[in-house]
Amino acid sequence: MVICGHGNNPVTAFFESGERISMAATKLIALHQNKGLTLGETLDARCRYIENPIKTRDGELITGYACNPEMAAEEILLSKREYEHKTGRSPNGDIIGYQIRQSFKPGEITAEEANRLGYETAMRFTKGNHAFVVCTHTDRPHIHNHIMFNSVDLKCERKFRNFFYSGIALQRLSDIICLENGLSVIVPKKPSERIKRPYDKKETYREILEANIDRVLSKQPRDFEEFLLLLQKEDYEIKRGKHTAVRAKGGKRFIRFRSLSDGYKEADIREKIEQAQKGNRSKAQPEKKDDFDMLLSIQDIIAKGKGAGYETWAKKYNIKNLAKVLVFFQENDIRTYEELERRANDSAERFNKISGTIKAAEKRMDEISELRDHIINYAKTNDIYIAYRKSGYSKKFYAEHEQDIIKNKAAREQFKAFNGKKIPKVKELNAEFQECLAKKRAAYTEYHDAKEQMQLYKVAKYDIDRILKADMEREEAQSFRRERSQTR
């Protein structure tokens, strides 16, 4: 495949071309609450648009991560409530989510492949920290993805930081993914726009520190103290105290580990060191027998690293992610794919059950609150409504007591649903409300753990599916080459 006259290597073409090129037109859009609609109604409208069955082959081209696409709006809303409960933050005009639009060249890619690339783009852009839904539309000549991801992270503790160059970073990531999959380039209509990319942007002290942390951790220190000693050898000054901090040679001030990105905080580093040491100790233990040991199978894939095609595989599938998966399998004693699949399904079922309990309790609490308000309003306004009828429905009387009459009518309309049955008292409703609240709180004690377990298994299964598929494709390619050489 020749791209822009740069020979057969698309990666070389991408970096050597003076013109900024794109494999897929990609855009990041912040979603806000619509005027006149509630947060739930806005989310539901967004989801219904991107999940339109006419555009997605009756839903065949919809893929979700860490959420059920059919209930994405409800799950996003629930996560936002949990975020507010945990952090106490609920700013006005808040962004409710983000949408990625990714369009491909007409006739070059299948809808299924576009959906897969959209999933990969979202996974790598959010780093697996945000739930998302990928919907591939085929209603236009160019196949395109609508990817909506939650602004709140999976732990409901943070929100996505839409930094200044986030749209450019997304486009670069999309370019790389398309290059890895051999897609041709699309030259932008306004190349000057792409020249604004900060390719030569100077690295910050924090970015340099994080890169050095990765290098030090690769030396497998025994504990955090040895890690700090190794960091000192990298010309860093250590400041101990309540919050450990370091200062690079020539730096003006100390940088606390707590201020670094996720994965580089002190607790994260300690956990990585501990997991690495556990992995080293497990190597000396006798390995379990099994007809198909997935753990050993994956380790065997790594052992094939010196074979042909490994470099391409290693570029597409981060070895660090593979190491995390192996540690996860060792800690949870997972040896077969069937066991992984079973646990992933069980964890999803448990989470959905707890989530359903919380949603049912919240729905009933809303119904109770609404009915309770109508009962109170009815008691306060009934005398006025009776006087209104005795006045012969006087327009003057209505104008003087409009709000009270409207509240009374709304209450009467609500009471019709009881069909003559006894309407519960406010005291009874208050008691039922407290019961629902107790159920909701009890479910929340398990909710976070169930959600975390479900996400861990989903991510592990996603990584394993990619790894095993890549190895199978490599084996098939090698087998094909052997057969072709034998027939000559």
Secondary structure, DSSP 4 states (H G I P E B T S, - for coil): ---TTSTT-HHHHHHH-SS--BSSEEEEEEEEPPTTS-HHHHHHHHHHHHT-TTTTTTTTTEEEESS-GGGHHHHHHHHHHHHHHHH----TT-EEEEEEEEE--TTSS-HHHHHHHHHHHHHHHHTT-S-EEEEEE-SSSS-EEEEEEESB-TTSS-B----TTHHHHHHHHHHHHHHHTTPPPB--S-HHHHHTS-TTPPPPHHHHHHHHHHHHHTT--SSHHHHHHHHHHTTEEEE-SSS-EEEETT-SS-EEGGGS-TTSSHHHHHHHHHHHHHHHHHTTSPPPP-SS-HHHHHHHHHHGGGSTTHHHHHHHS-HHHHHHHHHHHHHHT--SHHHHHHHHHHHHHHHHHHHHHHHHHHHHHHHHHHHHHHHHHHHHHHHHHHHHHHTTS-HHHHHHTHHHHHHHHHHHHHHGGGTTSPPPPHHHHHHHHHHHHHHHHHHHHHHHHHHHHHHHHHHHHHHHHHHHHHHHHHHHHHHHHHHHHHH-
